């Protein structure tokens, strides 16, 4: 049974946040923010959204209006014939007496930022970013589905990874397996062989073939109804596993387990990161673990919160986060292990499998 769409509830909850922040309205042209608050999938430039404490408006063009049928139940849809969409939105804001208009400063270009500043714009992107840290039930259901799709696809594809296959061919097999299971998009699909596994964000090569007895690393996920999954698997291809590789894999796995075990609501993201980092540093490989331990997952693959030494955030229940420690030796090989977890009041639940 499909999960009920809670976009209308999110919009009402966000209006209460606006009121507490003493803002008259919020403006966004960002497709991700608009999808979050309305449930409508849009491309940049197709619409802008204005939210006030009492009413909300979509400003769009005639050809996009049919997309708005779902949101039209709780958002007024205005078909703008001549002027720019942002100008129409700001004119409405003025007519409604909105003196202070919040917006996410990192999601507008310079020209639009100048236009908003003249209209009483206030940098307020953190309002929506913080709201998005904790997921609603419909979001969690979609993330769980995205995780299931990626997990099942990997289980199908791994036995097909044979000596001689290219990185790109494996990525194509995996993408196809995820799309057949209902993924709407494949935002990233990292496949690495040999020394390439030490490149944390390697691009799959069309010519690099898998050799017998070398490292493999795959970091992948998909989007399902706008929501992401993320998982990484590392292993040795062949029957002659070097003792050093096995040792590093075990250290990485111990760090992964330590962080996963620590997850629960109320834990600082800094401490979650430290729980993994301590294991790797104690083993003498602190310099080879050069990225954060994890991040949130949602409408963005790298969503908040961030499990890093610099984070000031605290984990909350119903926040999906990754745990992905890694150890890398440039020019040689690397190991990263990653799963997506849903933080709960007393612990966490692993969403990615296999």
N, C-alpha and C positions, 0 to 999 in steps of 0.2 A: 504494500500500500504506500503511495507517495506521501512524503512528509509534507505537512502543511507549511505554506510559505509564510514566514513571520516578518516580511518586509514592513507591513503596516505597523506592527508592534515596534519594530526597530525605529521607524520614523517617529512614532509617538514618544518613545523613550528618548530619542535624540532631541526632540523639542523641549523636553524637560531639562536636558543638559544645557540647552541654549539659555533657557530662563535662568538657571542657576549661575550661568556664566555672565549674566546681564547683557546678552547679545540680542539684538532685535531680529536678526536673521542670519542664515548661513548660505553662502553661494558656492556651488561647485560645478565645474565642467569636466571633472575627472570621471571616466567610465567606471572605475572600480568603486568610487564613493557613491555614484548614482546607482549602481547595481546593488550595493549594500542597503541603501535606504529605500529602494523602489522595487527591486527584483527584476528590473529591466536590463537586458544586455545591450550595451551601446558601444559604438566606436567613438573615438574623440572627434568632436565637431558636430555630432548628430543632435545634441541637446545640451542644455544647461539646466540645473536644478536650483531653485530658490526655496528655502525652508524658513518660515517664520513661526513664531510660537502658536499662531492660530491656523495658518494655512500654508500649503505648499504648491509650487507651480513647476511644471516642466515647460520649457520654451524650446520649440523644435520646428521642423519644416513639415510640409504636407506629406511627403513621402515617408517620414518616420512616424507619423501619428499612429498608424496601425500597430506599431510595436508597443504602443503605450496602453493598449486595451486593458491589460492586467492592472497597471498602476493607476489608471484613470478612475478607479473606484475610490481612491483616497488622495490622489494628487490631481490638481487642475492642469489639464494639458492645453497649452496655448500655441496655436499654429501661427508662427511669425512669418509674415509675407515679405517684408522689405528689410527692415533694419537688422543689425547683427543680433544674434541670440543673447549675448551678454548685455548689450544695450537695452534690449527689451526687458531682461530680468532686472536690471538696475533701475529702469524707469518705474517698474512695478514696485520695487523696494521703496523708492522715493514716494510714490503715491500712497503706499501703506504706512508712511512715516517711520521707516526703518533707518535710524541714524547710524547704528553700528552693525556692520555686516561681516561676519566671520568668514574666513576662507583659509585653505591650506596653502601656505606660501610656497611649498615645494611642489605644488601641483598646478601652478599657473605659469605662463610665460611672462616675459617682462612687460609687454604691452598690456596684457590683461591685468597684471599686477598693478600697473600704473592707473588703469581705469578703476580698479577696485579701491585703490588708495584715495582717489578723488571722491569716491562715493561713500566714504566712511568705512572702508575695509579695515578689518582687524585680523592680525595673524592668529589663527585659532585651529590650525590643523591638528594639534594634540587632542582636541576634544573628541574627534571622530576616531583618531588612532587609538586612544585609550579605551574607547567604547568597544572597538573591534578586538581587543585582546581576549575578551571572554566571548565565547561563541554561543549563539542561540541553538536550540535543538535542531532546527532545519539545517543550520550550517554544519553541525557535528555529524549529522546523518550523511551529508554530501561528502565531507572529508573522509568519513569511514568508507564510503563507496569508492572514492578515489584511491584510498589505500588498498582496498580489496582488489581493485582492478590491477594496480601496479604489482601487488604481491602475486596474484594468479598469473599474470603475464610473465613475470620472471620465472615462475615455476615451469611454465611451458617452454620458455626459450632457453634456459640454462642447458638442458641436455643437447641442444642443437649447436652449442658453442664447441666447435671442433678445431683441431690444428689446421691452419690454412685459411680460416675465415677472416675477413677483414673487420676492423672495428666498426666501420660504417654499416656493413652487412648485419652485424649483431644489433646495432642501433635501429636499423630498419625492421628487423624481426620483432624487436621489443615494441617499437612504436605500433606496428601492425597488430600485435597481440593486445595492446592496450586499447587501440581504437575499436577492435572487434568486440571488446567487452563493454563498450559504451563510453569510453573517454571522448571528450569533445575536442581536446587539444593536447599536444605534448610540448610543454614549455621548455623542457631540458631533457637531455638524454646522453649522458656522459659514458662512453665506453673506452677503456684504456687497456693496452697490453704492454707488458715489459716496463721499460723506463718511463713510459707515458703515465703509468700509475702514480708517479711522483708529482705529476702536474694536477693540482687540485681541481681545476676546471678545464680539463683538456677537451678539445674538439675532436670528435671521432674522425679518423683518417680513412679515406677510401682505398689507400694502398697498403697501410700497415696490417700485415697478416699475423695471426696468432701462431707462435712457435710452440713446440713441445717444451714443457718445463720452463714456464715463465709466469709472472704475476698477472692477474686480471683484476680490474676494478670497474664496477658499474654503479653510477649514481643517476637515478632516474625517478620520474614521477609523471603524473598526468593531471589534467583538469577535468573535473566532473561537475557540470552545472556551475562553473566558475570557481570551484574550490579545489585546492591542490593536495597532492600527496608527495612524499619525499622519502626515499630509502637508498641505501648504498650497501653493496656487497663486494667483498674482496676475498679472493682465494688464489691458490696456486694451481695452475693448469699443468698437469703431469704427475708422475709418480715419484719424482725425486725432489721432494720439498726441502729446501735448504734449512738447516737448523736455525739460522738467523731469521729467516722469514717466519718460521713457525713461532719463534720467540717473540718477534715484534707483533705478530697477529694476536698472540695470547695477551701481551701487555695492553694492546689496543682494546681487546675484548674485556679485559679486567677494568679498564677505565670506563668503557661503555656501561658495564654492569654497575659500577659504583655510582655513576651519574643516574642511570635508570632507577636504581634502588632509592636514591635520595629524593626523587621527584615527589612533591606533594604541595598542596596549596599552602601559602605562607612562607615557602622557602625562597630566599633571595636568588635571583638569577646568577648573581656573582658566585654564590656558594654552590649552586648546581654545576657551574663551570669548574669551580675549584675541585669538586669531588672527582671529576675525571682527570683534571690537570695534575693533581697531586700524585696519582698513580703513575702517570707518564714521566713526571719530573723525578719521582723517586727512583724510577728505573734508569734515569740518566738520559732521557730523550726529550727534555723540555723544549729545546731549540727546534726539534723536528716536528713539534706540534704547534703550528704557527697560525691557526685560525681559532675561532670561537667554538665552543662545544655544541652549540645548537641554536635554534631559532624557532619562532612561531610559524605556523602554517595556516593559511586561510585563503582569502581571495588573492593573495600574493604567495609565491613559494617561500620567499624570505619575508615573513610577516613578523610583527612583534608578538611576544617579548623576545629578547635576545640573551642567550646564555653565554655571557662573556665576562672577562675580568673587569671590564669598565661599566657594566650594566648597573643601573640603580633600580631596576624593576624587581617586582616580587611576583612569583607565580600565583595564579588564581585558579580555582576549580573551573573546569570546562575550557581550559586553554590547551590547544594541541601544540606540542613542541617536538622538535627533533633532538635526538642525542647522537652526535656524530664525531667522536674523537678520531684523530688520525696521526700517523707517524710517517714521514716522507724522507726519502734519501734521493736527492737530485741525481739524475743520470742512472739510477739503479732501479728502485721500485718504491712503492708506497702502499700503505694499508689504511683504509677508512671503513668504519662500520657504523651504519646509521639505521635507525628506525624512528617512526613517528609515534608519539605517546600522547594520550589525553590525560592531562593532569586532573586529579580528583581531590576531594577533601582530605583523604587519608593516604593517597599514593598516586598511582597512575595505571592506565591500561594501554598496552601496546596495540597499535592499530595496523601496523605493517607486519606481515608474516613471511614465512618461507626464507 
